[in-house]
Amino acid sequence: YFVLAILILLALGTNAKNWKYFALIAVFICFIYSLTDELHQTFVSGRNGVFTDCLVDTFGAVLGELIF
């Protein structure tokens, strides 16, 4: 999610005026993707979906954008 957030941010554009808006959109996309990933894990035997994993993934996305 670290790399995913950076790639989404680059795909959205690096306009100096709207970089905060684009950063929020990228984090939101990563959060939604992590939710769908955890939902998918509930259907796999031996795995379970946990919301705290979504938060960890989202933190990785935020960290990636801060470093970028």
Predicted model as a PDB file, atoms N, CA, C, CB and O in Angstrom, pLDDT in the B-factor column:
MODEL        1                                                                  
ATOM      1  N   TYR A   1       0.819  -1.193   0.000  1.00 96.00           N  
ATOM      2  CA  TYR A   1       0.000   0.000   0.000  1.00 96.00           C  
ATOM      3  C   TYR A   1       0.859   1.251   0.000  1.00 96.00           C  
ATOM      4  CB  TYR A   1      -0.930   0.001   1.194  1.00 96.00           C  
ATOM      5  O   TYR A   1       0.425   2.309  -0.455  1.00 96.00           O  
ATOM      6  N   PHE A   2       2.073   1.131   0.508  1.00 96.00           N  
ATOM      7  CA  PHE A   2       3.054   2.206   0.455  1.00 96.00           C  
ATOM      8  C   PHE A   2       3.289   2.603  -1.004  1.00 96.00           C  
ATOM      9  CB  PHE A   2       4.385   1.775   1.133  1.00 96.00           C  
ATOM     10  O   PHE A   2       3.175   3.772  -1.371  1.00 96.00           O  
ATOM     11  N   VAL A   3       3.615   1.615  -1.815  1.00 96.00           N  
ATOM     12  CA  VAL A   3       3.904   1.853  -3.231  1.00 96.00           C  
ATOM     13  C   VAL A   3       2.622   2.165  -3.998  1.00 96.00           C  
ATOM     14  CB  VAL A   3       4.610   0.631  -3.851  1.00 96.00           C  
ATOM     15  O   VAL A   3       2.627   3.007  -4.896  1.00 96.00           O  
ATOM     16  N   LEU A   4       1.540   1.501  -3.655  1.00 96.00           N  
ATOM     17  CA  LEU A   4       0.267   1.745  -4.337  1.00 96.00           C  
ATOM     18  C   LEU A   4      -0.165   3.191  -4.200  1.00 96.00           C  
ATOM     19  CB  LEU A   4      -0.816   0.829  -3.788  1.00 96.00           C  
ATOM     20  O   LEU A   4      -0.623   3.792  -5.172  1.00 96.00           O  
ATOM     21  N   ALA A   5      -0.029   3.758  -3.018  1.00 95.00           N  
ATOM     22  CA  ALA A   5      -0.420   5.153  -2.809  1.00 95.00           C  
ATOM     23  C   ALA A   5       0.440   6.096  -3.639  1.00 95.00           C  
ATOM     24  CB  ALA A   5      -0.316   5.519  -1.327  1.00 95.00           C  
ATOM     25  O   ALA A   5      -0.070   7.069  -4.195  1.00 95.00           O  
ATOM     26  N   ILE A   6       1.718   5.824  -3.728  1.00 93.00           N  
ATOM     27  CA  ILE A   6       2.605   6.669  -4.538  1.00 93.00           C  
ATOM     28  C   ILE A   6       2.230   6.570  -6.011  1.00 93.00           C  
ATOM     29  CB  ILE A   6       4.083   6.264  -4.336  1.00 93.00           C  
ATOM     30  O   ILE A   6       2.196   7.580  -6.715  1.00 93.00           O  
ATOM     31  N   LEU A   7       1.952   5.370  -6.473  1.00 95.00           N  
ATOM     32  CA  LEU A   7       1.592   5.195  -7.882  1.00 95.00           C  
ATOM     33  C   LEU A   7       0.259   5.862  -8.209  1.00 95.00           C  
ATOM     34  CB  LEU A   7       1.527   3.709  -8.229  1.00 95.00           C  
ATOM     35  O   LEU A   7       0.104   6.454  -9.277  1.00 95.00           O  
ATOM     36  N   ILE A   8      -0.694   5.768  -7.299  1.00 94.00           N  
ATOM     37  CA  ILE A   8      -1.983   6.439  -7.527  1.00 94.00           C  
ATOM     38  C   ILE A   8      -1.783   7.944  -7.542  1.00 94.00           C  
ATOM     39  CB  ILE A   8      -3.017   6.044  -6.441  1.00 94.00           C  
ATOM     40  O   ILE A   8      -2.369   8.641  -8.371  1.00 94.00           O  
ATOM     41  N   LEU A   9      -0.967   8.447  -6.639  1.00 91.00           N  
ATOM     42  CA  LEU A   9      -0.703   9.882  -6.591  1.00 91.00           C  
ATOM     43  C   LEU A   9      -0.040  10.358  -7.883  1.00 91.00           C  
ATOM     44  CB  LEU A   9       0.182  10.223  -5.383  1.00 91.00           C  
ATOM     45  O   LEU A   9      -0.378  11.423  -8.399  1.00 91.00           O  
ATOM     46  N   LEU A  10       0.887   9.586  -8.395  1.00 90.00           N  
ATOM     47  CA  LEU A  10       1.524   9.944  -9.659  1.00 90.00           C  
ATOM     48  C   LEU A  10       0.540   9.880 -10.823  1.00 90.00           C  
ATOM     49  CB  LEU A  10       2.710   9.025  -9.929  1.00 90.00           C  
ATOM     50  O   LEU A  10       0.608  10.690 -11.747  1.00 90.00           O  
ATOM     51  N   ALA A  11      -0.368   8.920 -10.774  1.00 91.00           N  
ATOM     52  CA  ALA A  11      -1.360   8.797 -11.846  1.00 91.00           C  
ATOM     53  C   ALA A  11      -2.355   9.959 -11.821  1.00 91.00           C  
ATOM     54  CB  ALA A  11      -2.109   7.462 -11.725  1.00 91.00           C  
ATOM     55  O   ALA A  11      -2.802  10.419 -12.871  1.00 91.00           O  
ATOM     56  N   LEU A  12      -2.696  10.428 -10.628  1.00 87.00           N  
ATOM     57  CA  LEU A  12      -3.623  11.552 -10.519  1.00 87.00           C  
ATOM     58  C   LEU A  12      -2.983  12.860 -10.961  1.00 87.00           C  
ATOM     59  CB  LEU A  12      -4.124  11.682  -9.094  1.00 87.00           C  
ATOM     60  O   LEU A  12      -3.672  13.749 -11.461  1.00 87.00           O  
ATOM     61  N   GLY A  13      -1.704  12.983 -10.786  1.00 79.00           N  
ATOM     62  CA  GLY A  13      -0.992  14.190 -11.168  1.00 79.00           C  
ATOM     63  C   GLY A  13      -0.326  14.822  -9.968  1.00 79.00           C  
ATOM     64  O   GLY A  13      -0.746  14.618  -8.829  1.00 79.00           O  
ATOM     65  N   THR A  14       0.698  15.578 -10.227  1.00 70.00           N  
ATOM     66  CA  THR A  14       1.434  16.225  -9.150  1.00 70.00           C  
ATOM     67  C   THR A  14       1.327  17.741  -9.276  1.00 70.00           C  
ATOM     68  CB  THR A  14       2.909  15.786  -9.162  1.00 70.00           C  
ATOM     69  O   THR A  14       2.322  18.459  -9.178  1.00 70.00           O  
ATOM     70  N   ASN A  15       0.109  18.210  -9.492  1.00 72.00           N  
ATOM     71  CA  ASN A  15      -0.135  19.641  -9.582  1.00 72.00           C  
ATOM     72  C   ASN A  15       0.166  20.277  -8.229  1.00 72.00           C  
ATOM     73  CB  ASN A  15      -1.598  19.934 -10.024  1.00 72.00           C  
ATOM     74  O   ASN A  15      -0.340  19.819  -7.204  1.00 72.00           O  
ATOM     75  N   ALA A  16       0.972  21.309  -8.217  1.00 70.00           N  
ATOM     76  CA  ALA A  16       1.389  21.924  -6.955  1.00 70.00           C  
ATOM     77  C   ALA A  16       0.222  22.529  -6.189  1.00 70.00           C  
ATOM     78  CB  ALA A  16       2.427  22.990  -7.219  1.00 70.00           C  
ATOM     79  O   ALA A  16       0.258  22.590  -4.960  1.00 70.00           O  
ATOM     80  N   LYS A  17      -0.802  22.973  -6.887  1.00 80.00           N  
ATOM     81  CA  LYS A  17      -1.932  23.610  -6.223  1.00 80.00           C  
ATOM     82  C   LYS A  17      -2.832  22.601  -5.519  1.00 80.00           C  
ATOM     83  CB  LYS A  17      -2.740  24.401  -7.224  1.00 80.00           C  
ATOM     84  O   LYS A  17      -3.345  22.883  -4.437  1.00 80.00           O  
ATOM     85  N   ASN A  18      -3.028  21.436  -6.115  1.00 79.00           N  
ATOM     86  CA  ASN A  18      -3.994  20.468  -5.610  1.00 79.00           C  
ATOM     87  C   ASN A  18      -3.359  19.207  -5.031  1.00 79.00           C  
ATOM     88  CB  ASN A  18      -4.930  20.087  -6.705  1.00 79.00           C  
ATOM     89  O   ASN A  18      -4.023  18.172  -4.996  1.00 79.00           O  
ATOM     90  N   TRP A  19      -2.131  19.242  -4.585  1.00 83.00           N  
ATOM     91  CA  TRP A  19      -1.462  18.025  -4.141  1.00 83.00           C  
ATOM     92  C   TRP A  19      -2.109  17.451  -2.885  1.00 83.00           C  
ATOM     93  CB  TRP A  19       0.010  18.302  -3.885  1.00 83.00           C  
ATOM     94  O   TRP A  19      -2.121  16.231  -2.718  1.00 83.00           O  
ATOM     95  N   LYS A  20      -2.643  18.279  -2.003  1.00 85.00           N  
ATOM     96  CA  LYS A  20      -3.297  17.759  -0.797  1.00 85.00           C  
ATOM     97  C   LYS A  20      -4.585  17.026  -1.162  1.00 85.00           C  
ATOM     98  CB  LYS A  20      -3.598  18.904   0.198  1.00 85.00           C  
ATOM     99  O   LYS A  20      -4.887  15.972  -0.604  1.00 85.00           O  
ATOM    100  N   TYR A  21      -5.331  17.585  -2.091  1.00 88.00           N  
ATOM    101  CA  TYR A  21      -6.563  16.951  -2.550  1.00 88.00           C  
ATOM    102  C   TYR A  21      -6.267  15.599  -3.198  1.00 88.00           C  
ATOM    103  CB  TYR A  21      -7.301  17.867  -3.541  1.00 88.00           C  
ATOM    104  O   TYR A  21      -6.942  14.608  -2.919  1.00 88.00           O  
ATOM    105  N   PHE A  22      -5.257  15.567  -4.063  1.00 90.00           N  
ATOM    106  CA  PHE A  22      -4.885  14.321  -4.725  1.00 90.00           C  
ATOM    107  C   PHE A  22      -4.368  13.300  -3.720  1.00 90.00           C  
ATOM    108  CB  PHE A  22      -3.831  14.583  -5.798  1.00 90.00           C  
ATOM    109  O   PHE A  22      -4.612  12.104  -3.874  1.00 90.00           O  
ATOM    110  N   ALA A  23      -3.662  13.755  -2.701  1.00 90.00           N  
ATOM    111  CA  ALA A  23      -3.157  12.848  -1.672  1.00 90.00           C  
ATOM    112  C   ALA A  23      -4.302  12.210  -0.895  1.00 90.00           C  
ATOM    113  CB  ALA A  23      -2.222  13.594  -0.714  1.00 90.00           C  
ATOM    114  O   ALA A  23      -4.260  11.018  -0.589  1.00 90.00           O  
ATOM    115  N   LEU A  24      -5.315  12.992  -0.579  1.00 93.00           N  
ATOM    116  CA  LEU A  24      -6.476  12.444   0.120  1.00 93.00           C  
ATOM    117  C   LEU A  24      -7.225  11.441  -0.746  1.00 93.00           C  
ATOM    118  CB  LEU A  24      -7.416  13.566   0.546  1.00 93.00           C  
ATOM    119  O   LEU A  24      -7.683  10.413  -0.249  1.00 93.00           O  
ATOM    120  N   ILE A  25      -7.349  11.730  -2.019  1.00 93.00           N  
ATOM    121  CA  ILE A  25      -8.020  10.798  -2.933  1.00 93.00           C  
ATOM    122  C   ILE A  25      -7.237   9.487  -3.012  1.00 93.00           C  
ATOM    123  CB  ILE A  25      -8.170  11.426  -4.347  1.00 93.00           C  
ATOM    124  O   ILE A  25      -7.829   8.408  -3.006  1.00 93.00           O  
ATOM    125  N   ALA A  26      -5.919   9.578  -3.085  1.00 94.00           N  
ATOM    126  CA  ALA A  26      -5.093   8.367  -3.166  1.00 94.00           C  
ATOM    127  C   ALA A  26      -5.222   7.525  -1.901  1.00 94.00           C  
ATOM    128  CB  ALA A  26      -3.620   8.737  -3.400  1.00 94.00           C  
ATOM    129  O   ALA A  26      -5.304   6.300  -1.983  1.00 94.00           O  
ATOM    130  N   VAL A  27      -5.242   8.165  -0.732  1.00 95.00           N  
ATOM    131  CA  VAL A  27      -5.411   7.422   0.522  1.00 95.00           C  
ATOM    132  C   VAL A  27      -6.795   6.786   0.569  1.00 95.00           C  
ATOM    133  CB  VAL A  27      -5.202   8.351   1.745  1.00 95.00           C  
ATOM    134  O   VAL A  27      -6.936   5.646   1.012  1.00 95.00           O  
ATOM    135  N   PHE A  28      -7.806   7.501   0.123  1.00 97.00           N  
ATOM    136  CA  PHE A  28      -9.163   6.959   0.109  1.00 97.00           C  
ATOM    137  C   PHE A  28      -9.251   5.743  -0.811  1.00 97.00           C  
ATOM    138  CB  PHE A  28     -10.166   8.035  -0.337  1.00 97.00           C  
ATOM    139  O   PHE A  28      -9.881   4.749  -0.452  1.00 97.00           O  
ATOM    140  N   ILE A  29      -8.638   5.805  -1.975  1.00 96.00           N  
ATOM    141  CA  ILE A  29      -8.640   4.670  -2.901  1.00 96.00           C  
ATOM    142  C   ILE A  29      -7.936   3.474  -2.264  1.00 96.00           C  
ATOM    143  CB  ILE A  29      -7.956   5.051  -4.237  1.00 96.00           C  
ATOM    144  O   ILE A  29      -8.411   2.343  -2.373  1.00 96.00           O  
ATOM    145  N   CYS A  30      -6.811   3.720  -1.604  1.00 97.00           N  
ATOM    146  CA  CYS A  30      -6.095   2.630  -0.930  1.00 97.00           C  
ATOM    147  C   CYS A  30      -6.935   2.029   0.193  1.00 97.00           C  
ATOM    148  CB  CYS A  30      -4.756   3.134  -0.371  1.00 97.00           C  
ATOM    149  O   CYS A  30      -6.932   0.814   0.389  1.00 97.00           O  
ATOM    150  N   PHE A  31      -7.656   2.876   0.931  1.00 97.00           N  
ATOM    151  CA  PHE A  31      -8.508   2.380   2.015  1.00 97.00           C  
ATOM    152  C   PHE A  31      -9.630   1.503   1.463  1.00 97.00           C  
ATOM    153  CB  PHE A  31      -9.098   3.554   2.819  1.00 97.00           C  
ATOM    154  O   PHE A  31      -9.903   0.433   2.008  1.00 97.00           O  
ATOM    155  N   ILE A  32     -10.274   1.942   0.400  1.00 97.00           N  
ATOM    156  CA  ILE A  32     -11.346   1.156  -0.206  1.00 97.00           C  
ATOM    157  C   ILE A  32     -10.800  -0.171  -0.741  1.00 97.00           C  
ATOM    158  CB  ILE A  32     -12.027   1.955  -1.340  1.00 97.00           C  
ATOM    159  O   ILE A  32     -11.448  -1.210  -0.616  1.00 97.00           O  
ATOM    160  N   TYR A  33      -9.613  -0.129  -1.334  1.00 96.00           N  
ATOM    161  CA  TYR A  33      -9.011  -1.356  -1.846  1.00 96.00           C  
ATOM    162  C   TYR A  33      -8.683  -2.311  -0.702  1.00 96.00           C  
ATOM    163  CB  TYR A  33      -7.743  -1.036  -2.654  1.00 96.00           C  
ATOM    164  O   TYR A  33      -8.868  -3.520  -0.834  1.00 96.00           O  
ATOM    165  N   SER A  34      -8.200  -1.779   0.417  1.00 96.00           N  
ATOM    166  CA  SER A  34      -7.893  -2.652   1.552  1.00 96.00           C  
ATOM    167  C   SER A  34      -9.170  -3.267   2.127  1.00 96.00           C  
ATOM    168  CB  SER A  34      -7.142  -1.867   2.647  1.00 96.00           C  
ATOM    169  O   SER A  34      -9.155  -4.411   2.582  1.00 96.00           O  
ATOM    170  N   LEU A  35     -10.273  -2.518   2.108  1.00 96.00           N  
ATOM    171  CA  LEU A  35     -11.548  -3.091   2.551  1.00 96.00           C  
ATOM    172  C   LEU A  35     -11.969  -4.256   1.661  1.00 96.00           C  
ATOM    173  CB  LEU A  35     -12.643  -2.016   2.558  1.00 96.00           C  
ATOM    174  O   LEU A  35     -12.411  -5.292   2.159  1.00 96.00           O  
ATOM    175  N   THR A  36     -11.835  -4.091   0.357  1.00 95.00           N  
ATOM    176  CA  THR A  36     -12.220  -5.170  -0.553  1.00 95.00           C  
ATOM    177  C   THR A  36     -11.281  -6.365  -0.400  1.00 95.00           C  
ATOM    178  CB  THR A  36     -12.216  -4.673  -2.013  1.00 95.00           C  
ATOM    179  O   THR A  36     -11.708  -7.510  -0.544  1.00 95.00           O  
ATOM    180  N   ASP A  37     -10.018  -6.107  -0.111  1.00 94.00           N  
ATOM    181  CA  ASP A  37      -9.069  -7.200   0.112  1.00 94.00           C  
ATOM    182  C   ASP A  37      -9.435  -7.996   1.358  1.00 94.00           C  
ATOM    183  CB  ASP A  37      -7.642  -6.653   0.237  1.00 94.00           C  
ATOM    184  O   ASP A  37      -9.400  -9.226   1.345  1.00 94.00           O  
ATOM    185  N   GLU A  38      -9.786  -7.300   2.430  1.00 93.00           N  
ATOM    186  CA  GLU A  38     -10.195  -7.989   3.659  1.00 93.00           C  
ATOM    187  C   GLU A  38     -11.512  -8.729   3.456  1.00 93.00           C  
ATOM    188  CB  GLU A  38     -10.327  -6.990   4.818  1.00 93.00           C  
ATOM    189  O   GLU A  38     -11.692  -9.818   4.002  1.00 93.00           O  
ATOM    190  N   LEU A  39     -12.418  -8.170   2.697  1.00 94.00           N  
ATOM    191  CA  LEU A  39     -13.668  -8.864   2.378  1.00 94.00           C  
ATOM    192  C   LEU A  39     -13.375 -10.149   1.613  1.00 94.00           C  
ATOM    193  CB  LEU A  39     -14.608  -7.953   1.557  1.00 94.00           C  
ATOM    194  O   LEU A  39     -13.980 -11.189   1.875  1.00 94.00           O  
ATOM    195  N   HIS A  40     -12.454 -10.072   0.676  1.00 93.00           N  
ATOM    196  CA  HIS A  40     -12.086 -11.263  -0.099  1.00 93.00           C  
ATOM    197  C   HIS A  40     -11.489 -12.333   0.813  1.00 93.00           C  
ATOM    198  CB  HIS A  40     -11.083 -10.895  -1.216  1.00 93.00           C  
ATOM    199  O   HIS A  40     -11.728 -13.523   0.602  1.00 93.00           O  
ATOM    200  N   GLN A  41     -10.723 -11.932   1.817  1.00 91.00           N  
ATOM    201  CA  GLN A  41     -10.093 -12.904   2.712  1.00 91.00           C  
ATOM    202  C   GLN A  41     -11.116 -13.674   3.543  1.00 91.00           C  
ATOM    203  CB  GLN A  41      -9.113 -12.201   3.633  1.00 91.00           C  
ATOM    204  O   GLN A  41     -10.830 -14.780   4.002  1.00 91.00           O  
ATOM    205  N   THR A  42     -12.296 -13.106   3.741  1.00 90.00           N  
ATOM    206  CA  THR A  42     -13.314 -13.832   4.495  1.00 90.00           C  
ATOM    207  C   THR A  42     -13.839 -15.043   3.732  1.00 90.00           C  
ATOM    208  CB  THR A  42     -14.462 -12.907   4.839  1.00 90.00           C  
ATOM    209  O   THR A  42     -14.394 -15.958   4.342  1.00 90.00           O  
ATOM    210  N   PHE A  43     -13.675 -15.066   2.415  1.00 92.00           N  
ATOM    211  CA  PHE A  43     -14.138 -16.184   1.604  1.00 92.00           C  
ATOM    212  C   PHE A  43     -13.069 -17.253   1.402  1.00 92.00           C  
ATOM    213  CB  PHE A  43     -14.605 -15.680   0.267  1.00 92.00           C  
ATOM    214  O   PHE A  43     -13.360 -18.308   0.838  1.00 92.00           O  
ATOM    215  N   VAL A  44     -11.841 -17.006   1.847  1.00 89.00           N  
ATOM    216  CA  VAL A  44     -10.736 -17.943   1.686  1.00 89.00           C  
ATOM    217  C   VAL A  44     -10.602 -18.752   2.972  1.00 89.00           C  
ATOM    218  CB  VAL A  44      -9.402 -17.197   1.349  1.00 89.00           C  
ATOM    219  O   VAL A  44     -10.541 -18.188   4.064  1.00 89.00           O  
ATOM    220  N   SER A  45     -10.557 -20.070   2.838  1.00 88.00           N  
ATOM    221  CA  SER A  45     -10.453 -20.900   4.039  1.00 88.00           C  
ATOM    222  C   SER A  45      -9.080 -20.713   4.688  1.00 88.00           C  
ATOM    223  CB  SER A  45     -10.691 -22.396   3.695  1.00 88.00           C  
ATOM    224  O   SER A  45      -8.052 -20.641   4.015  1.00 88.00           O  
ATOM    225  N   GLY A  46      -9.105 -20.639   6.001  1.00 87.00           N  
ATOM    226  CA  GLY A  46      -7.862 -20.426   6.739  1.00 87.00           C  
ATOM    227  C   GLY A  46      -7.494 -18.962   6.901  1.00 87.00           C  
ATOM    228  O   GLY A  46      -6.519 -18.652   7.585  1.00 87.00           O  
ATOM    229  N   ARG A  47      -8.236 -18.066   6.301  1.00 87.00           N  
ATOM    230  CA  ARG A  47      -7.974 -16.627   6.410  1.00 87.00           C  
ATOM    231  C   ARG A  47      -9.187 -15.956   7.012  1.00 87.00           C  
ATOM    232  CB  ARG A  47      -7.632 -16.004   5.027  1.00 87.00           C  
ATOM    233  O   ARG A  47     -10.298 -16.483   6.948  1.00 87.00           O  
ATOM    234  N   ASN A  48      -8.970 -14.796   7.595  1.00 88.00           N  
ATOM    235  CA  ASN A  48     -10.103 -14.022   8.094  1.00 88.00           C  
ATOM    236  C   ASN A  48      -9.840 -12.546   7.847  1.00 88.00           C  
ATOM    237  CB  ASN A  48     -10.349 -14.295   9.603  1.00 88.00           C  
ATOM    238  O   ASN A  48      -8.698 -12.086   7.875  1.00 88.00           O  
ATOM    239  N   GLY A  49     -10.898 -11.831   7.609  1.00 85.00           N  
ATOM    240  CA  GLY A  49     -10.795 -10.400   7.369  1.00 85.00           C  
ATOM    241  C   GLY A  49     -10.899  -9.632   8.674  1.00 85.00           C  
ATOM    242  O   GLY A  49     -11.845  -9.814   9.440  1.00 85.00           O  
ATOM    243  N   VAL A  50      -9.930  -8.782   8.918  1.00 90.00           N  
ATOM    244  CA  VAL A  50      -9.893  -8.003  10.152  1.00 90.00           C  
ATOM    245  C   VAL A  50      -9.791  -6.529   9.784  1.00 90.00           C  
ATOM    246  CB  VAL A  50      -8.701  -8.439  11.066  1.00 90.00           C  
ATOM    247  O   VAL A  50      -8.967  -6.142   8.955  1.00 90.00           O  
ATOM    248  N   PHE A  51     -10.639  -5.704  10.412  1.00 93.00           N  
ATOM    249  CA  PHE A  51     -10.641  -4.281  10.083  1.00 93.00           C  
ATOM    250  C   PHE A  51      -9.327  -3.607  10.466  1.00 93.00           C  
ATOM    251  CB  PHE A  51     -11.800  -3.586  10.779  1.00 93.00           C  
ATOM    252  O   PHE A  51      -8.917  -2.646   9.816  1.00 93.00           O  
ATOM    253  N   THR A  52      -8.668  -4.092  11.502  1.00 93.00           N  
ATOM    254  CA  THR A  52      -7.391  -3.467  11.890  1.00 93.00           C  
ATOM    255  C   THR A  52      -6.341  -3.618  10.793  1.00 93.00           C  
ATOM    256  CB  THR A  52      -6.867  -4.085  13.198  1.00 93.00           C  
ATOM    257  O   THR A  52      -5.449  -2.779  10.672  1.00 93.00           O  
ATOM    258  N   ASP A  53      -6.440  -4.678   9.993  1.00 93.00           N  
ATOM    259  CA  ASP A  53      -5.539  -4.810   8.844  1.00 93.00           C  
ATOM    260  C   ASP A  53      -5.783  -3.693   7.833  1.00 93.00           C  
ATOM    261  CB  ASP A  53      -5.719  -6.183   8.170  1.00 93.00           C  
ATOM    262  O   ASP A  53      -4.842  -3.220   7.195  1.00 93.00           O  
ATOM    263  N   CYS A  54      -7.024  -3.273   7.682  1.00 95.00           N  
ATOM    264  CA  CYS A  54      -7.346  -2.148   6.798  1.00 95.00           C  
ATOM    265  C   CYS A  54      -6.670  -0.874   7.301  1.00 95.00           C  
ATOM    266  CB  CYS A  54      -8.882  -1.944   6.705  1.00 95.00           C  
ATOM    267  O   CYS A  54      -6.141  -0.084   6.520  1.00 95.00           O  
ATOM    268  N   LEU A  55      -6.699  -0.694   8.608  1.00 95.00           N  
ATOM    269  CA  LEU A  55      -6.061   0.495   9.180  1.00 95.00           C  
ATOM    270  C   LEU A  55      -4.553   0.457   9.001  1.00 95.00           C  
ATOM    271  CB  LEU A  55      -6.403   0.621  10.660  1.00 95.00           C  
ATOM    272  O   LEU A  55      -3.935   1.487   8.729  1.00 95.00           O  
ATOM    273  N   VAL A  56      -3.956  -0.714   9.149  1.00 96.00           N  
ATOM    274  CA  VAL A  56      -2.510  -0.853   8.942  1.00 96.00           C  
ATOM    275  C   VAL A  56      -2.158  -0.572   7.488  1.00 96.00           C  
ATOM    276  CB  VAL A  56      -2.032  -2.268   9.346  1.00 96.00           C  
ATOM    277  O   VAL A  56      -1.178   0.117   7.207  1.00 96.00           O  
ATOM    278  N   ASP A  57      -2.949  -1.100   6.568  1.00 95.00           N  
ATOM    279  CA  ASP A  57      -2.714  -0.853   5.143  1.00 95.00           C  
ATOM    280  C   ASP A  57      -2.852   0.631   4.815  1.00 95.00           C  
ATOM    281  CB  ASP A  57      -3.690  -1.676   4.288  1.00 95.00           C  
ATOM    282  O   ASP A  57      -2.058   1.174   4.046  1.00 95.00           O  
ATOM    283  N   THR A  58      -3.846   1.280   5.388  1.00 96.00           N  
ATOM    284  CA  THR A  58      -4.049   2.707   5.150  1.00 96.00           C  
ATOM    285  C   THR A  58      -2.904   3.523   5.746  1.00 96.00           C  
ATOM    286  CB  THR A  58      -5.390   3.165   5.742  1.00 96.00           C  
ATOM    287  O   THR A  58      -2.484   4.521   5.161  1.00 96.00           O  
ATOM    288  N   PHE A  59      -2.401   3.105   6.897  1.00 97.00           N  
ATOM    289  CA  PHE A  59      -1.246   3.782   7.476  1.00 97.00           C  
ATOM    290  C   PHE A  59      -0.037   3.659   6.556  1.00 97.00           C  
ATOM    291  CB  PHE A  59      -0.921   3.207   8.862  1.00 97.00           C  
ATOM    292  O   PHE A  59       0.731   4.611   6.417  1.00 97.00           O  
ATOM    293  N   GLY A  60       0.139   2.513   5.934  1.00 96.00           N  
ATOM    294  CA  GLY A  60       1.219   2.340   4.966  1.00 96.00           C  
ATOM    295  C   GLY A  60       1.065   3.272   3.782  1.00 96.00           C  
ATOM    296  O   GLY A  60       2.056   3.797   3.274  1.00 96.00           O  
ATOM    297  N   ALA A  61      -0.164   3.484   3.336  1.00 96.00           N  
ATOM    298  CA  ALA A  61      -0.426   4.404   2.223  1.00 96.00           C  
ATOM    299  C   ALA A  61      -0.092   5.835   2.635  1.00 96.00           C  
ATOM    300  CB  ALA A  61      -1.904   4.306   1.764  1.00 96.00           C  
ATOM    301  O   ALA A  61       0.529   6.577   1.874  1.00 96.00           O  
ATOM    302  N   VAL A  62      -0.507   6.219   3.844  1.00 96.00           N  
ATOM    303  CA  VAL A  62      -0.215   7.579   4.324  1.00 96.00           C  
ATOM    304  C   VAL A  62       1.290   7.766   4.471  1.00 96.00           C  
ATOM    305  CB  VAL A  62      -0.925   7.854   5.679  1.00 96.00           C  
ATOM    306  O   VAL A  62       1.822   8.811   4.096  1.00 96.00           O  
ATOM    307  N   LEU A  63       1.975   6.774   5.006  1.00 96.00           N  
ATOM    308  CA  LEU A  63       3.421   6.860   5.171  1.00 96.00           C  
ATOM    309  C   LEU A  63       4.122   6.992   3.820  1.00 96.00           C  
ATOM    310  CB  LEU A  63       3.942   5.632   5.917  1.00 96.00           C  
ATOM    311  O   LEU A  63       5.074   7.760   3.674  1.00 96.00           O  
ATOM    312  N   GLY A  64       3.637   6.232   2.837  1.00 94.00           N  
ATOM    313  CA  GLY A  64       4.219   6.331   1.494  1.00 94.00           C  
ATOM    314  C   GLY A  64       4.060   7.702   0.900  1.00 94.00           C  
ATOM    315  O   GLY A  64       4.976   8.202   0.247  1.00 94.00           O  
ATOM    316  N   GLU A  65       2.927   8.320   1.107  1.00 92.00           N  
ATOM    317  CA  GLU A  65       2.716   9.661   0.567  1.00 92.00           C  
ATOM    318  C   GLU A  65       3.536  10.712   1.316  1.00 92.00           C  
ATOM    319  CB  GLU A  65       1.236  10.021   0.625  1.00 92.00           C  
ATOM    320  O   GLU A  65       4.021  11.670   0.715  1.00 92.00           O  
ATOM    321  N   LEU A  66       3.686  10.531   2.612  1.00 92.00           N  
ATOM    322  CA  LEU A  66       4.497  11.477   3.374  1.00 92.00           C  
ATOM    323  C   LEU A  66       5.963  11.424   2.947  1.00 92.00           C  
ATOM    324  CB  LEU A  66       4.376  11.190   4.870  1.00 92.00           C  
ATOM    325  O   LEU A  66       6.626  12.456   2.845  1.00 92.00           O  
ATOM    326  N   ILE A  67       6.449  10.238   2.706  1.00 92.00           N  
ATOM    327  CA  ILE A  67       7.849  10.098   2.268  1.00 92.00           C  
ATOM    328  C   ILE A  67       8.012  10.601   0.850  1.00 92.00           C  
ATOM    329  CB  ILE A  67       8.313   8.631   2.362  1.00 92.00           C  
ATOM    330  O   ILE A  67       9.034  11.195   0.507  1.00 92.00           O  
ATOM    331  N   PHE A  68       6.997  10.363   0.018  1.00 87.00           N  
ATOM    332  CA  PHE A  68       7.057  10.837  -1.369  1.00 87.00           C  
ATOM    333  C   PHE A  68       7.046  12.354  -1.392  1.00 87.00           C  
ATOM    334  CB  PHE A  68       5.878  10.276  -2.200  1.00 87.00           C  
ATOM    335  O   PHE A  68       7.090  12.955  -2.465  1.00 87.00           O  
TER     336      PHE A  68                                                      
ENDMDL                                                                          
END                                                                             
